[in-house]
Amino acid sequence: MTDERMREDEGRIGDAELAQRLERTRDRMRHAGLDGLVVVDPANLHYLTGYDAWSFYMPQLLFVPLEGEPLLIMRQMDAGGAHRTARTPRERILGYPEALVHRRDVHPFDWAAEQLHAHGFGGRGRIGYEAEAHFLSVRSFHALERGLPEWTLVDCRDLVNWVRLVKSPAELVLLRRAGLVASAAMRAGIDAVAAGARQNDVAAAIQHAQATGVEGADGDYPAIVPMLPTGESADTPHMTWSARRLGAGEAVSIELAGAHRRYHAPLARTISLGVPDDRLRELADITAEGLQLVLDGLRPGRAVAEVHALWRDHIAAHGIEKPSRLGYSIGIGYPPDWGERTVSIRGDDETVLEPGMAFHVIAGMWMSGYGCELSESVALHDGGVEVLTDAPRELIVREGA
């Protein structure tokens, strides 16, 4: 076997792992008293079946019964090619007619309900649905409710997301590769930041690196575009870009993610165009010190709240508060988010850390008129954390840039 083929096979998610994921999902379903589960989150569809396509803007679902083969239902033109990525048997992939797309009088899930009846899933039972998923519309829910009145529909509370929380060795390989892509994209972004450069050109350099990837880690499209809070707007997260030119003396925060086969490793850094003022430099030093404390403190067996306290006490000693969370679990990501909607690193989360969990630890300090972002993506192992991303863990100063 060639080295290239070995790298290709390493980290591949095989049928055996998919079967284990399905069984762990069913174990949680039994514990929750569910007879079936309606899955619509594209990240969860990917996790359970391997399916990967830009089709999530249309109604689609995976029905997981406690016994028997799941049923994957999507738009007809997408169902025709789902076998190219999904491991679901072809006869269990159904496509609703094109005539149902964007109709006011009928809905694709009316058809889906008929098919679920026809395949023996229309009986009474407690059926979980993903109430927090971005792609379960109100109309979709009502169509299921109307078409399957025997079902008692209950919020599954992100059941599959919690199954995803602890990563397998193969998943950790994919996350490491995503970290390589993120690190390369950050280097491209830092190199593109200069006085007079347009924000959109900086974003283009980042996106090129995200798509290209690096040797041994091909790039994928990220769930969120690069974010570039600049100057005074650096006091606000999640700002994107315009054609505005960067000015000397400004600071630019870059938050991005490397994506590899849908696994995401986010990364954030702040760049100062010229010598930073004292308040930004001081904030950056405090932030970097606190981030290191947290990385040192992330250990299996500790509660998340206990680790967060290390950060809280550190910044409090400098008279600073951070009301937003310090991080969140990561793994598979699809637009509009690369987080998993499970663990948040904050003072009220008592989740006990385990090997195989992965987090974006983001020390984002958004003050008034300025801000600083430093973050790393990490994975837990028996002895502590593995940092998946690589960039100078400090305020990056570009004098004369």
Contacts in CASP RR format, 6 or more apart in sequence:
PFRMAT RR
TARGET T0000
AUTHOR 0000-0000-0000
METHOD contacts of the structure
MODEL  1
MTDERMREDEGRIGDAELAQRLERTRDRMRHAGLDGLVVVDPANLHYLTG
YDAWSFYMPQLLFVPLEGEPLLIMRQMDAGGAHRTARTPRERILGYPEAL
VHRRDVHPFDWAAEQLHAHGFGGRGRIGYEAEAHFLSVRSFHALERGLPE
WTLVDCRDLVNWVRLVKSPAELVLLRRAGLVASAAMRAGIDAVAAGARQN
DVAAAIQHAQATGVEGADGDYPAIVPMLPTGESADTPHMTWSARRLGAGE
AVSIELAGAHRRYHAPLARTISLGVPDDRLRELADITAEGLQLVLDGLRP
GRAVAEVHALWRDHIAAHGIEKPSRLGYSIGIGYPPDWGERTVSIRGDDE
TVLEPGMAFHVIAGMWMSGYGCELSESVALHDGGVEVLTDAPRELIVREG
A
1 9 0 8 1.000
7 216 0 8 1.000
10 173 0 8 1.000
11 169 0 8 1.000
11 170 0 8 1.000
11 171 0 8 1.000
11 173 0 8 1.000
11 174 0 8 1.000
12 170 0 8 1.000
13 50 0 8 1.000
13 170 0 8 1.000
13 171 0 8 1.000
14 87 0 8 1.000
14 170 0 8 1.000
15 87 0 8 1.000
17 168 0 8 1.000
17 170 0 8 1.000
18 48 0 8 1.000
18 49 0 8 1.000
18 50 0 8 1.000
18 87 0 8 1.000
20 168 0 8 1.000
21 47 0 8 1.000
21 48 0 8 1.000
21 163 0 8 1.000
22 48 0 8 1.000
22 64 0 8 1.000
22 70 0 8 1.000
24 163 0 8 1.000
25 37 0 8 1.000
25 48 0 8 1.000
25 64 0 8 1.000
25 159 0 8 1.000
25 160 0 8 1.000
25 163 0 8 1.000
26 64 0 8 1.000
26 66 0 8 1.000
28 159 0 8 1.000
28 162 0 8 1.000
28 163 0 8 1.000
29 35 0 8 1.000
29 36 0 8 1.000
29 37 0 8 1.000
29 64 0 8 1.000
29 66 0 8 1.000
29 128 0 8 1.000
29 159 0 8 1.000
30 66 0 8 1.000
32 128 0 8 1.000
32 156 0 8 1.000
32 159 0 8 1.000
33 126 0 8 1.000
34 66 0 8 1.000
34 126 0 8 1.000
34 127 0 8 1.000
34 128 0 8 1.000
34 154 0 8 1.000
34 156 0 8 1.000
34 159 0 8 1.000
35 65 0 8 1.000
35 66 0 8 1.000
35 125 0 8 1.000
35 126 0 8 1.000
35 127 0 8 1.000
36 63 0 8 1.000
36 64 0 8 1.000
36 65 0 8 1.000
36 66 0 8 1.000
36 121 0 8 1.000
36 125 0 8 1.000
36 126 0 8 1.000
36 127 0 8 1.000
36 128 0 8 1.000
37 63 0 8 1.000
37 64 0 8 1.000
37 127 0 8 1.000
37 128 0 8 1.000
37 129 0 8 1.000
37 156 0 8 1.000
37 159 0 8 1.000
37 160 0 8 1.000
38 61 0 8 1.000
38 62 0 8 1.000
38 63 0 8 1.000
38 127 0 8 1.000
38 128 0 8 1.000
38 129 0 8 1.000
38 130 0 8 1.000
38 144 0 8 1.000
39 45 0 8 1.000
39 48 0 8 1.000
39 61 0 8 1.000
39 62 0 8 1.000
39 63 0 8 1.000
39 64 0 8 1.000
39 130 0 8 1.000
39 160 0 8 1.000
40 59 0 8 1.000
40 60 0 8 1.000
40 61 0 8 1.000
40 62 0 8 1.000
40 129 0 8 1.000
40 130 0 8 1.000
40 133 0 8 1.000
40 135 0 8 1.000
40 136 0 8 1.000
40 140 0 8 1.000
41 130 0 8 1.000
41 133 0 8 1.000
41 134 0 8 1.000
41 135 0 8 1.000
41 160 0 8 1.000
41 161 0 8 1.000
41 334 0 8 1.000
42 56 0 8 1.000
42 135 0 8 1.000
42 334 0 8 1.000
43 161 0 8 1.000
43 164 0 8 1.000
43 262 0 8 1.000
43 332 0 8 1.000
43 333 0 8 1.000
43 334 0 8 1.000
43 340 0 8 1.000
44 62 0 8 1.000
44 130 0 8 1.000
44 133 0 8 1.000
44 160 0 8 1.000
44 161 0 8 1.000
44 164 0 8 1.000
45 51 0 8 1.000
45 56 0 8 1.000
45 60 0 8 1.000
45 62 0 8 1.000
45 72 0 8 1.000
46 52 0 8 1.000
46 262 0 8 1.000
46 332 0 8 1.000
46 334 0 8 1.000
47 160 0 8 1.000
47 163 0 8 1.000
47 164 0 8 1.000
47 332 0 8 1.000
48 62 0 8 1.000
48 64 0 8 1.000
48 70 0 8 1.000
48 160 0 8 1.000
49 62 0 8 1.000
49 70 0 8 1.000
49 72 0 8 1.000
49 86 0 8 1.000
49 87 0 8 1.000
49 88 0 8 1.000
50 85 0 8 1.000
50 86 0 8 1.000
50 87 0 8 1.000
51 72 0 8 1.000
51 82 0 8 1.000
51 85 0 8 1.000
51 86 0 8 1.000
51 88 0 8 1.000
52 85 0 8 1.000
52 262 0 8 1.000
53 78 0 8 1.000
53 81 0 8 1.000
53 82 0 8 1.000
53 85 0 8 1.000
55 74 0 8 1.000
55 75 0 8 1.000
55 78 0 8 1.000
56 135 0 8 1.000
56 334 0 8 1.000
56 335 0 8 1.000
57 135 0 8 1.000
58 74 0 8 1.000
58 75 0 8 1.000
58 78 0 8 1.000
58 101 0 8 1.000
58 108 0 8 1.000
59 74 0 8 1.000
59 75 0 8 1.000
59 107 0 8 1.000
59 108 0 8 1.000
59 109 0 8 1.000
59 112 0 8 1.000
59 135 0 8 1.000
59 137 0 8 1.000
59 140 0 8 1.000
60 72 0 8 1.000
60 73 0 8 1.000
60 74 0 8 1.000
60 75 0 8 1.000
60 78 0 8 1.000
60 135 0 8 1.000
61 72 0 8 1.000
61 73 0 8 1.000
61 74 0 8 1.000
61 109 0 8 1.000
61 112 0 8 1.000
62 70 0 8 1.000
62 71 0 8 1.000
62 72 0 8 1.000
62 73 0 8 1.000
62 88 0 8 1.000
63 70 0 8 1.000
63 71 0 8 1.000
63 73 0 8 1.000
63 116 0 8 1.000
63 121 0 8 1.000
64 70 0 8 1.000
65 121 0 8 1.000
69 88 0 8 1.000
69 89 0 8 1.000
69 92 0 8 1.000
70 88 0 8 1.000
70 92 0 8 1.000
71 92 0 8 1.000
71 94 0 8 1.000
71 115 0 8 1.000
71 116 0 8 1.000
71 119 0 8 1.000
71 121 0 8 1.000
72 79 0 8 1.000
72 82 0 8 1.000
72 86 0 8 1.000
72 88 0 8 1.000
72 92 0 8 1.000
72 93 0 8 1.000
72 94 0 8 1.000
73 79 0 8 1.000
73 93 0 8 1.000
73 94 0 8 1.000
73 95 0 8 1.000
73 96 0 8 1.000
73 112 0 8 1.000
73 115 0 8 1.000
73 116 0 8 1.000
74 82 0 8 1.000
74 93 0 8 1.000
74 94 0 8 1.000
74 95 0 8 1.000
74 96 0 8 1.000
75 95 0 8 1.000
75 96 0 8 1.000
75 98 0 8 1.000
75 101 0 8 1.000
75 108 0 8 1.000
76 95 0 8 1.000
76 96 0 8 1.000
76 97 0 8 1.000
76 98 0 8 1.000
77 98 0 8 1.000
78 95 0 8 1.000
79 93 0 8 1.000
79 94 0 8 1.000
79 95 0 8 1.000
80 93 0 8 1.000
80 95 0 8 1.000
82 88 0 8 1.000
82 93 0 8 1.000
83 90 0 8 1.000
83 93 0 8 1.000
86 93 0 8 1.000
94 112 0 8 1.000
94 115 0 8 1.000
96 108 0 8 1.000
96 111 0 8 1.000
96 112 0 8 1.000
97 111 0 8 1.000
100 106 0 8 1.000
100 107 0 8 1.000
100 108 0 8 1.000
100 110 0 8 1.000
100 111 0 8 1.000
101 108 0 8 1.000
107 139 0 8 1.000
107 140 0 8 1.000
107 143 0 8 1.000
108 140 0 8 1.000
108 143 0 8 1.000
109 139 0 8 1.000
109 140 0 8 1.000
109 143 0 8 1.000
109 144 0 8 1.000
110 143 0 8 1.000
110 146 0 8 1.000
110 147 0 8 1.000
112 143 0 8 1.000
112 144 0 8 1.000
113 143 0 8 1.000
113 144 0 8 1.000
113 146 0 8 1.000
113 147 0 8 1.000
113 148 0 8 1.000
114 147 0 8 1.000
116 122 0 8 1.000
116 148 0 8 1.000
117 148 0 8 1.000
122 148 0 8 1.000
122 150 0 8 1.000
122 151 0 8 1.000
123 150 0 8 1.000
123 151 0 8 1.000
124 150 0 8 1.000
124 151 0 8 1.000
124 152 0 8 1.000
125 150 0 8 1.000
125 151 0 8 1.000
125 152 0 8 1.000
126 151 0 8 1.000
126 152 0 8 1.000
126 154 0 8 1.000
127 148 0 8 1.000
127 151 0 8 1.000
127 152 0 8 1.000
127 153 0 8 1.000
127 154 0 8 1.000
128 153 0 8 1.000
128 154 0 8 1.000
128 155 0 8 1.000
128 156 0 8 1.000
128 159 0 8 1.000
129 136 0 8 1.000
129 141 0 8 1.000
129 144 0 8 1.000
129 153 0 8 1.000
129 154 0 8 1.000
129 155 0 8 1.000
129 156 0 8 1.000
130 136 0 8 1.000
130 156 0 8 1.000
130 158 0 8 1.000
130 159 0 8 1.000
130 160 0 8 1.000
131 155 0 8 1.000
131 156 0 8 1.000
131 157 0 8 1.000
132 155 0 8 1.000
132 157 0 8 1.000
132 158 0 8 1.000
132 341 0 8 1.000
134 336 0 8 1.000
134 337 0 8 1.000
141 153 0 8 1.000
144 151 0 8 1.000
144 153 0 8 1.000
145 151 0 8 1.000
145 153 0 8 1.000
158 341 0 8 1.000
158 342 0 8 1.000
161 340 0 8 1.000
161 341 0 8 1.000
161 342 0 8 1.000
162 342 0 8 1.000
164 331 0 8 1.000
164 332 0 8 1.000
164 340 0 8 1.000
164 342 0 8 1.000
165 329 0 8 1.000
165 340 0 8 1.000
165 342 0 8 1.000
165 343 0 8 1.000
165 357 0 8 1.000
166 354 0 8 1.000
166 355 0 8 1.000
166 356 0 8 1.000
166 357 0 8 1.000
167 175 0 8 1.000
167 331 0 8 1.000
167 356 0 8 1.000
167 357 0 8 1.000
167 358 0 8 1.000
167 379 0 8 1.000
171 263 0 8 1.000
171 331 0 8 1.000
172 356 0 8 1.000
172 358 0 8 1.000
172 379 0 8 1.000
174 260 0 8 1.000
174 261 0 8 1.000
174 263 0 8 1.000
175 263 0 8 1.000
175 265 0 8 1.000
175 330 0 8 1.000
175 331 0 8 1.000
175 358 0 8 1.000
175 377 0 8 1.000
175 379 0 8 1.000
175 388 0 8 1.000
176 379 0 8 1.000
176 386 0 8 1.000
176 388 0 8 1.000
177 216 0 8 1.000
177 217 0 8 1.000
177 260 0 8 1.000
177 261 0 8 1.000
177 263 0 8 1.000
178 217 0 8 1.000
178 257 0 8 1.000
178 258 0 8 1.000
178 259 0 8 1.000
178 260 0 8 1.000
178 263 0 8 1.000
178 264 0 8 1.000
178 265 0 8 1.000
178 377 0 8 1.000
178 388 0 8 1.000
179 217 0 8 1.000
179 258 0 8 1.000
179 260 0 8 1.000
179 265 0 8 1.000
179 267 0 8 1.000
179 377 0 8 1.000
179 388 0 8 1.000
179 389 0 8 1.000
179 390 0 8 1.000
180 213 0 8 1.000
180 214 0 8 1.000
180 216 0 8 1.000
180 217 0 8 1.000
180 260 0 8 1.000
181 209 0 8 1.000
181 210 0 8 1.000
181 213 0 8 1.000
181 214 0 8 1.000
181 217 0 8 1.000
181 219 0 8 1.000
181 220 0 8 1.000
181 258 0 8 1.000
181 259 0 8 1.000
181 260 0 8 1.000
181 265 0 8 1.000
182 256 0 8 1.000
182 257 0 8 1.000
182 258 0 8 1.000
182 265 0 8 1.000
182 266 0 8 1.000
182 267 0 8 1.000
182 377 0 8 1.000
182 388 0 8 1.000
182 389 0 8 1.000
183 267 0 8 1.000
183 389 0 8 1.000
183 390 0 8 1.000
183 391 0 8 1.000
184 209 0 8 1.000
184 212 0 8 1.000
184 213 0 8 1.000
184 214 0 8 1.000
185 206 0 8 1.000
185 209 0 8 1.000
185 210 0 8 1.000
185 213 0 8 1.000
185 226 0 8 1.000
185 256 0 8 1.000
185 258 0 8 1.000
185 267 0 8 1.000
186 206 0 8 1.000
186 254 0 8 1.000
186 256 0 8 1.000
186 267 0 8 1.000
186 269 0 8 1.000
186 389 0 8 1.000
186 391 0 8 1.000
187 209 0 8 1.000
187 391 0 8 1.000
188 205 0 8 1.000
188 206 0 8 1.000
188 208 0 8 1.000
188 209 0 8 1.000
189 202 0 8 1.000
189 205 0 8 1.000
189 206 0 8 1.000
189 209 0 8 1.000
189 254 0 8 1.000
190 254 0 8 1.000
190 269 0 8 1.000
190 271 0 8 1.000
190 391 0 8 1.000
190 396 0 8 1.000
190 398 0 8 1.000
191 205 0 8 1.000
192 201 0 8 1.000
192 202 0 8 1.000
192 205 0 8 1.000
192 206 0 8 1.000
193 202 0 8 1.000
193 246 0 8 1.000
193 252 0 8 1.000
193 254 0 8 1.000
193 271 0 8 1.000
193 273 0 8 1.000
193 398 0 8 1.000
193 401 0 8 1.000
194 246 0 8 1.000
194 273 0 8 1.000
194 398 0 8 1.000
194 401 0 8 1.000
195 246 0 8 1.000
195 247 0 8 1.000
195 248 0 8 1.000
195 249 0 8 1.000
195 250 0 8 1.000
195 273 0 8 1.000
195 400 0 8 1.000
195 401 0 8 1.000
196 245 0 8 1.000
196 246 0 8 1.000
196 247 0 8 1.000
197 245 0 8 1.000
197 246 0 8 1.000
198 243 0 8 1.000
198 244 0 8 1.000
198 245 0 8 1.000
198 246 0 8 1.000
199 228 0 8 1.000
199 230 0 8 1.000
199 241 0 8 1.000
199 242 0 8 1.000
199 243 0 8 1.000
199 244 0 8 1.000
199 245 0 8 1.000
199 246 0 8 1.000
200 241 0 8 1.000
200 242 0 8 1.000
200 243 0 8 1.000
202 226 0 8 1.000
202 228 0 8 1.000
202 241 0 8 1.000
202 246 0 8 1.000
202 252 0 8 1.000
202 254 0 8 1.000
203 225 0 8 1.000
203 226 0 8 1.000
203 228 0 8 1.000
203 240 0 8 1.000
203 241 0 8 1.000
206 226 0 8 1.000
206 254 0 8 1.000
206 256 0 8 1.000
207 225 0 8 1.000
207 226 0 8 1.000
210 219 0 8 1.000
210 220 0 8 1.000
210 221 0 8 1.000
210 222 0 8 1.000
210 226 0 8 1.000
210 256 0 8 1.000
210 257 0 8 1.000
210 258 0 8 1.000
210 259 0 8 1.000
211 219 0 8 1.000
211 220 0 8 1.000
211 221 0 8 1.000
212 219 0 8 1.000
213 219 0 8 1.000
213 260 0 8 1.000
217 260 0 8 1.000
218 260 0 8 1.000
218 261 0 8 1.000
219 258 0 8 1.000
219 259 0 8 1.000
219 260 0 8 1.000
220 258 0 8 1.000
220 259 0 8 1.000
220 260 0 8 1.000
220 261 0 8 1.000
220 262 0 8 1.000
221 259 0 8 1.000
222 256 0 8 1.000
222 257 0 8 1.000
222 258 0 8 1.000
222 259 0 8 1.000
222 264 0 8 1.000
222 338 0 8 1.000
223 257 0 8 1.000
223 259 0 8 1.000
223 264 0 8 1.000
223 333 0 8 1.000
223 334 0 8 1.000
223 335 0 8 1.000
223 336 0 8 1.000
223 337 0 8 1.000
223 338 0 8 1.000
223 339 0 8 1.000
224 257 0 8 1.000
224 335 0 8 1.000
224 336 0 8 1.000
224 337 0 8 1.000
224 338 0 8 1.000
225 240 0 8 1.000
226 240 0 8 1.000
226 241 0 8 1.000
226 254 0 8 1.000
226 255 0 8 1.000
226 256 0 8 1.000
227 237 0 8 1.000
227 238 0 8 1.000
227 239 0 8 1.000
227 240 0 8 1.000
227 253 0 8 1.000
227 254 0 8 1.000
227 255 0 8 1.000
227 256 0 8 1.000
228 239 0 8 1.000
228 240 0 8 1.000
228 241 0 8 1.000
228 252 0 8 1.000
228 253 0 8 1.000
228 254 0 8 1.000
229 235 0 8 1.000
229 236 0 8 1.000
229 237 0 8 1.000
229 238 0 8 1.000
229 239 0 8 1.000
229 252 0 8 1.000
229 253 0 8 1.000
229 371 0 8 1.000
229 373 0 8 1.000
230 239 0 8 1.000
230 244 0 8 1.000
230 246 0 8 1.000
230 250 0 8 1.000
230 251 0 8 1.000
230 252 0 8 1.000
230 253 0 8 1.000
231 250 0 8 1.000
231 251 0 8 1.000
231 252 0 8 1.000
231 369 0 8 1.000
231 370 0 8 1.000
232 369 0 8 1.000
232 370 0 8 1.000
233 239 0 8 1.000
234 251 0 8 1.000
234 252 0 8 1.000
234 253 0 8 1.000
234 270 0 8 1.000
234 366 0 8 1.000
234 369 0 8 1.000
234 370 0 8 1.000
234 371 0 8 1.000
234 372 0 8 1.000
235 366 0 8 1.000
235 367 0 8 1.000
235 368 0 8 1.000
235 369 0 8 1.000
235 370 0 8 1.000
235 371 0 8 1.000
236 366 0 8 1.000
237 255 0 8 1.000
237 324 0 8 1.000
237 364 0 8 1.000
237 366 0 8 1.000
237 373 0 8 1.000
246 252 0 8 1.000
246 273 0 8 1.000
247 273 0 8 1.000
248 273 0 8 1.000
248 274 0 8 1.000
248 400 0 8 1.000
249 272 0 8 1.000
249 273 0 8 1.000
249 274 0 8 1.000
249 275 0 8 1.000
249 276 0 8 1.000
250 272 0 8 1.000
250 273 0 8 1.000
251 270 0 8 1.000
251 271 0 8 1.000
251 272 0 8 1.000
251 273 0 8 1.000
251 276 0 8 1.000
251 280 0 8 1.000
251 370 0 8 1.000
251 371 0 8 1.000
251 372 0 8 1.000
252 270 0 8 1.000
252 271 0 8 1.000
252 273 0 8 1.000
253 268 0 8 1.000
253 269 0 8 1.000
253 270 0 8 1.000
253 271 0 8 1.000
253 371 0 8 1.000
253 372 0 8 1.000
253 373 0 8 1.000
254 268 0 8 1.000
254 269 0 8 1.000
254 270 0 8 1.000
254 271 0 8 1.000
254 373 0 8 1.000
255 266 0 8 1.000
255 267 0 8 1.000
255 268 0 8 1.000
255 362 0 8 1.000
255 373 0 8 1.000
255 375 0 8 1.000
256 266 0 8 1.000
256 267 0 8 1.000
256 268 0 8 1.000
257 264 0 8 1.000
257 265 0 8 1.000
257 266 0 8 1.000
257 267 0 8 1.000
257 338 0 8 1.000
258 264 0 8 1.000
258 265 0 8 1.000
258 266 0 8 1.000
258 267 0 8 1.000
259 333 0 8 1.000
259 338 0 8 1.000
262 332 0 8 1.000
262 333 0 8 1.000
262 334 0 8 1.000
263 331 0 8 1.000
263 332 0 8 1.000
263 333 0 8 1.000
264 330 0 8 1.000
264 331 0 8 1.000
264 332 0 8 1.000
264 333 0 8 1.000
264 338 0 8 1.000
264 339 0 8 1.000
264 377 0 8 1.000
265 330 0 8 1.000
265 360 0 8 1.000
265 377 0 8 1.000
265 388 0 8 1.000
265 389 0 8 1.000
266 330 0 8 1.000
266 338 0 8 1.000
266 360 0 8 1.000
266 362 0 8 1.000
266 375 0 8 1.000
266 377 0 8 1.000
266 389 0 8 1.000
267 375 0 8 1.000
267 376 0 8 1.000
267 377 0 8 1.000
267 389 0 8 1.000
267 391 0 8 1.000
268 362 0 8 1.000
268 364 0 8 1.000
268 373 0 8 1.000
268 374 0 8 1.000
268 375 0 8 1.000
269 373 0 8 1.000
269 374 0 8 1.000
269 375 0 8 1.000
269 391 0 8 1.000
269 392 0 8 1.000
269 396 0 8 1.000
270 284 0 8 1.000
270 371 0 8 1.000
270 372 0 8 1.000
270 373 0 8 1.000
270 374 0 8 1.000
270 395 0 8 1.000
270 396 0 8 1.000
271 395 0 8 1.000
271 396 0 8 1.000
271 397 0 8 1.000
271 398 0 8 1.000
272 280 0 8 1.000
272 395 0 8 1.000
272 396 0 8 1.000
272 397 0 8 1.000
272 398 0 8 1.000
273 398 0 8 1.000
273 400 0 8 1.000
273 401 0 8 1.000
274 397 0 8 1.000
274 398 0 8 1.000
274 399 0 8 1.000
274 400 0 8 1.000
274 401 0 8 1.000
275 397 0 8 1.000
275 399 0 8 1.000
276 284 0 8 1.000
276 395 0 8 1.000
276 397 0 8 1.000
279 367 0 8 1.000
279 370 0 8 1.000
280 370 0 8 1.000
280 371 0 8 1.000
280 372 0 8 1.000
280 395 0 8 1.000
281 395 0 8 1.000
283 320 0 8 1.000
283 365 0 8 1.000
283 367 0 8 1.000
283 370 0 8 1.000
283 371 0 8 1.000
283 372 0 8 1.000
284 372 0 8 1.000
284 374 0 8 1.000
284 394 0 8 1.000
284 395 0 8 1.000
285 395 0 8 1.000
286 314 0 8 1.000
286 315 0 8 1.000
286 318 0 8 1.000
286 320 0 8 1.000
286 365 0 8 1.000
287 363 0 8 1.000
287 364 0 8 1.000
287 365 0 8 1.000
287 372 0 8 1.000
287 374 0 8 1.000
288 363 0 8 1.000
288 374 0 8 1.000
288 393 0 8 1.000
288 394 0 8 1.000
288 395 0 8 1.000
289 314 0 8 1.000
290 310 0 8 1.000
290 311 0 8 1.000
290 314 0 8 1.000
290 315 0 8 1.000
290 363 0 8 1.000
291 311 0 8 1.000
291 361 0 8 1.000
291 363 0 8 1.000
291 374 0 8 1.000
291 375 0 8 1.000
291 376 0 8 1.000
291 393 0 8 1.000
292 393 0 8 1.000
293 310 0 8 1.000
293 311 0 8 1.000
293 314 0 8 1.000
294 307 0 8 1.000
294 308 0 8 1.000
294 310 0 8 1.000
294 311 0 8 1.000
294 326 0 8 1.000
294 345 0 8 1.000
294 361 0 8 1.000
294 363 0 8 1.000
295 361 0 8 1.000
295 376 0 8 1.000
295 378 0 8 1.000
295 385 0 8 1.000
295 387 0 8 1.000
297 307 0 8 1.000
297 310 0 8 1.000
297 384 0 8 1.000
298 307 0 8 1.000
298 353 0 8 1.000
298 359 0 8 1.000
298 361 0 8 1.000
298 378 0 8 1.000
298 380 0 8 1.000
298 384 0 8 1.000
298 385 0 8 1.000
299 353 0 8 1.000
299 380 0 8 1.000
299 383 0 8 1.000
299 384 0 8 1.000
300 353 0 8 1.000
300 354 0 8 1.000
300 355 0 8 1.000
300 380 0 8 1.000
300 381 0 8 1.000
300 382 0 8 1.000
300 383 0 8 1.000
300 384 0 8 1.000
301 352 0 8 1.000
301 353 0 8 1.000
301 354 0 8 1.000
302 352 0 8 1.000
302 353 0 8 1.000
303 349 0 8 1.000
303 350 0 8 1.000
303 351 0 8 1.000
303 352 0 8 1.000
303 353 0 8 1.000
304 343 0 8 1.000
304 344 0 8 1.000
304 345 0 8 1.000
304 346 0 8 1.000
304 347 0 8 1.000
304 349 0 8 1.000
304 350 0 8 1.000
304 351 0 8 1.000
304 352 0 8 1.000
304 353 0 8 1.000
305 346 0 8 1.000
305 347 0 8 1.000
305 348 0 8 1.000
305 349 0 8 1.000
305 350 0 8 1.000
307 345 0 8 1.000
307 353 0 8 1.000
308 326 0 8 1.000
308 345 0 8 1.000
308 346 0 8 1.000
308 347 0 8 1.000
308 349 0 8 1.000
309 347 0 8 1.000
311 322 0 8 1.000
311 326 0 8 1.000
311 363 0 8 1.000
312 322 0 8 1.000
312 347 0 8 1.000
315 321 0 8 1.000
315 322 0 8 1.000
320 365 0 8 1.000
322 363 0 8 1.000
322 364 0 8 1.000
322 365 0 8 1.000
324 364 0 8 1.000
324 366 0 8 1.000
325 344 0 8 1.000
325 345 0 8 1.000
325 346 0 8 1.000
326 345 0 8 1.000
326 346 0 8 1.000
326 361 0 8 1.000
326 362 0 8 1.000
326 363 0 8 1.000
327 344 0 8 1.000
327 345 0 8 1.000
327 346 0 8 1.000
327 359 0 8 1.000
327 360 0 8 1.000
327 361 0 8 1.000
327 362 0 8 1.000
328 339 0 8 1.000
328 340 0 8 1.000
328 342 0 8 1.000
328 343 0 8 1.000
328 344 0 8 1.000
328 345 0 8 1.000
328 359 0 8 1.000
328 360 0 8 1.000
329 339 0 8 1.000
329 340 0 8 1.000
329 342 0 8 1.000
329 343 0 8 1.000
329 357 0 8 1.000
329 358 0 8 1.000
329 359 0 8 1.000
330 338 0 8 1.000
330 339 0 8 1.000
330 340 0 8 1.000
330 358 0 8 1.000
330 359 0 8 1.000
330 360 0 8 1.000
330 377 0 8 1.000
331 338 0 8 1.000
331 339 0 8 1.000
331 340 0 8 1.000
331 358 0 8 1.000
332 340 0 8 1.000
333 339 0 8 1.000
338 360 0 8 1.000
339 360 0 8 1.000
342 351 0 8 1.000
343 349 0 8 1.000
343 351 0 8 1.000
343 357 0 8 1.000
343 359 0 8 1.000
345 359 0 8 1.000
345 361 0 8 1.000
353 380 0 8 1.000
354 380 0 8 1.000
355 380 0 8 1.000
355 381 0 8 1.000
355 382 0 8 1.000
356 379 0 8 1.000
356 380 0 8 1.000
356 381 0 8 1.000
357 379 0 8 1.000
357 380 0 8 1.000
358 377 0 8 1.000
358 378 0 8 1.000
358 379 0 8 1.000
358 380 0 8 1.000
358 388 0 8 1.000
359 377 0 8 1.000
359 378 0 8 1.000
359 380 0 8 1.000
360 375 0 8 1.000
360 376 0 8 1.000
360 377 0 8 1.000
361 375 0 8 1.000
361 376 0 8 1.000
361 377 0 8 1.000
361 378 0 8 1.000
362 373 0 8 1.000
362 374 0 8 1.000
362 375 0 8 1.000
363 373 0 8 1.000
363 374 0 8 1.000
363 375 0 8 1.000
364 371 0 8 1.000
364 372 0 8 1.000
364 373 0 8 1.000
364 374 0 8 1.000
364 375 0 8 1.000
365 371 0 8 1.000
365 372 0 8 1.000
365 373 0 8 1.000
372 395 0 8 1.000
374 393 0 8 1.000
374 394 0 8 1.000
375 389 0 8 1.000
376 387 0 8 1.000
376 388 0 8 1.000
376 389 0 8 1.000
376 393 0 8 1.000
377 387 0 8 1.000
377 388 0 8 1.000
377 389 0 8 1.000
378 385 0 8 1.000
378 386 0 8 1.000
378 387 0 8 1.000
378 388 0 8 1.000
379 385 0 8 1.000
379 386 0 8 1.000
379 388 0 8 1.000
380 386 0 8 1.000
END
